[in-house]
Amino acid sequence: MIKVITIEREFGCGGGAIAERLAERLGWKLFDRQLTSEIAKLGEVEESVAKDCDERLDSLLYRLGKVFWRGSYERGLTIANEKIFDTDRLVFLVQQVIEDSAKAGNCVIVGRGAPWFLRGRPDTLSFFLYAPRSEKIRRLKNRIKDDVEAVELLNRVDSERAAFVKRYFGKDWPLRPLYHAMINTLLGDAACVSIILNLIEAVNKRLQPGHPI
């Protein structure tokens, strides 16, 4: 039986709202912003610090400094602050939180590399949500009143997500074979939720003993 849904999404397509609506319909726990809170607790940092690393790479200057430090004559020593919080540590903690959430089951997980960490699990379905640029701008303008800021974020966030996936999983984003379905949110939130619910039902029937493939 399907116990976990992962939602990957283009920025501005409404993926978070659709995931929230889906979780409500299923009566399952939603992990979206809540994931950042859990990661911050594990990393013993403020939530704002975890959010700054969320689905993006550290700055080039910071990464070069880290490489220099690890490549110095002291590389055999333990770094003084083992709790330094950067994207490497974030990814390590994210994997723990996501895998623990999947084990508990009955949850909808948004982004954070969840389709990668949970790929191959027979109880998990992964979806990619996208939309035309005009639709994403329309949705963003409902949340962000500054049009210039909305367009800047639209241009930047997905490129950061692509760089994140390339760095930590070595693949292009989005990788189509990773997902069970890709859905255009121009259809509307309710339609997207219905499509996912219907697919869950269809897969659950298929997984029943004796059901034809």
FENTA-V675600 format. One record per helix or strand of 2 or more residues. SS is the DSSP state (H for helix, E for strand). FROM is the first residue (numbers start at 1). LEN is the number of residues. If there is no record, write none. Layout:
ss=SS from=FROM len=LEN
ss=SS from=FROM len=LEN
This chain:
ss=E from=4 len=6
ss=H from=15 len=12
ss=E from=29 len=3
ss=H from=33 len=11
ss=H from=47 len=7
ss=H from=60 len=11
ss=H from=87 len=18
ss=E from=107 len=4
ss=H from=114 len=4
ss=E from=124 len=7
ss=H from=133 len=11
ss=H from=147 len=23
ss=H from=176 len=3
ss=E from=181 len=4
ss=H from=185 len=3
ss=H from=189 len=19
